[in-house]
Amino acid sequence: MADLLPCPSCKAMLRVPAGAERVRCPQCKTQVAVPGAPVPVAKAVPRPAVPLPFDRPLTAVPIPVAKALPIEKPVVRGRVVREDEETDLKPKPRRRGREDEDNPRFQEMARLCYFARLGVRLLSVAAALSAGTALFYAAFLGSLAIASAPIPILLWLAITCLGLRVLFLIAGFICCLFGPPGMRSTSASGIVLTLLHAGLFIPLALFAVAMLWVVYRDPAAVTDSGVTRVVFAVSSAMNNLNSLTDYPWMFYRGDFIHGERMYIIMMICGALLEFAMMATLGTLVQFYASEGKGHELGFRSLKFVYRIIWVIGILGLFKLGVLLGFGFFGGEGFANQFFRIPHTLLTVAYFLWWAFAWYEQYTSMVESMEVITPSRYLDRRYSLDAI
């Protein structure tokens, strides 16, 4: 770090570079010696003896030693230091492509990124609530399957998380409307899909409550095959995509009732709306992360959507295979009596996977907020290191 030296003429504070012996004041042009600087001295070199003519002997007169002359000191131009200026001379690095904060373009991008970050933050809370919904409902079904004594408070907690999730989704999509223009139409689509999906939840929830009321009113009158129908109705109301995992075995066994066709159609529509809503959410976060040069985060947000198709297809075929296996080894009566146990356990596993998947989506959304900054958006490079 450089030292400070006052000018004796104009009293200006001069910054002295390391190793300088004299500095020149830029204001009054006065040369100032740096105190404490080493003064180099020339070494005296003795002259060799010169023989005298006519072979005369050398006298003992000592050879005079040359006086050491001071070496001319280099003069370095000093720099006037203000009182509020830092004493560190090391220049601070500037990020490549960083815009000046006073630039109107930078300020406009900062405003857009603020709303985008706020929207992603609200959507991440909705993802956490979705994970809580799946976790509470899995615990509710687990108490039903293991102890045959469901805990109603777990179901109410799941419903509460589901309702709060809708509010945070709508609020997050509204904030994204004021973000970067590339995703404004996608944000508007997310609002419409969320409202339509919430509207379908009301009649499906009434259908599930009606079936639960039958069970609580007279549990002894409910058959083993009726238990699977109750689990299907309640689970598909909590997560419409669950209905797609149950339709294969229900079509095979003929569990559909003619009067319930409208509810079945609404469940299919709800499943499609739910998948479209999650695809919209993944696309939104992927765009923001990619614009912030965090392409790996964008891929993680969409990977959640890709997994849904595989999980639903594999689980639906597995449930059908279990029913066919029970019927093959024990007959139709054995399958109708005991299929409810693996069916309920597989549904519990399905909701546990949803809790894990939503948590993964939550972490990717939280990390994506770190790259939604105006400096990264305005940087022209393709990729930047994650923060």
Steps between C-alpha positions, in 0.01 A plus 500: 500500500640847412585768761373856521739798504408869544634751249704769687389770256126456439424259786336252260509134602702300250472125449850347487538183294695217653877532446497869395765731648372836373158610386387811312188682611260528204368835626810707582763282321711481817729197534472341844743245640344194651617466862653169596596406141844333479771717342722294271871582533760424236776273622856633483711290269878521571717581200777258411864599561667661200878435461723810502742576215871412523420218738457735793362340813135557591439757766278432796276789411140371534282512200214744553162338519223646292213646692168327469264708295128465559321326218231707338169393642216431261207734530154344499191708449275484804124503517278723709291301746161618620399445858206273414700286259612151595873442537499171311654543155393159374234556232174324553414253224198572286291218366502468129183638349395675819285801427531827685229524763416849380424363154121509430519157339658355812238662723216366286646149509543527878130580533399205283731264690354617832149391399633177351682413823194585707281283277739205519519541878120479530492203262765326710275539805221341295735210419578456870127497578449237228764284667322549834166402345644177362680419825198556726271301273752214478504490881118497502485208256777321688300513823204358308701218342712399800280562804157515328446815706540813287599823673266776374730786604757386241237524226402850613864611500538368146189689386627821667835476324319436172288814538798719591689358204237638260533849650879504475491367143270780388707765683824366351368495145366856541846625607656325200267701276712805587828317444699453177270511196597153376280324759206736540267293282610186684424668833152595378444139394608384845238723664223366276605137553518544876151653518349228281667228703382654827146519359502128421620416850171609659267239338768230526545576870124475554502163324783376726332632815178318405687171473683562829169574667373158400804338660474695826125451523509121467854355472372142517291547186805592290638207303867437425454617143320806632809597702705525182232723348510731802881519486477569126243779541677682785849459353391617157339806654824588679709426190309467173793323332452213744183408314707409193682235707169342606305502175673193348399258778160666544421450130616140527289424807202708389484725807346796320139585574281653234401791722862596566601564141496875548744476793728273299508754216574781746786298650653452156464871425648583840796269435570670167470844658731402784763369262472814284534718810816319613644516148433875499673534837804303380522696175483831687785413737703347216478823300603720792792273591623477140481878452709532816761268343411216738409233244545209740238647735262538208542136407428394858171688505379325184628158606225500762237520225656221294496259794125535551416317177726206584377466859132507404545245222712261705280519810178451301638187334635373832161532672338315212768230518440452873125457442561252220748309718251474787231379261733248337621340823196540725202561278270796458367485857851500645597797283192701599563429868873567531581737214412798721816450710765526223288762324499725806872446565586579137294819523690594816829445313369712214427796730836461675666527158299815436624648828860427400450630144345826619783547749753459219308757297501733800881481536557565129269803513679643803837461326360653181418821687875558550563528124209733422710818512534785248877455470461134397208574269694773316819296476554387141682179590315171457566359845620627838602320815224444752496736796 
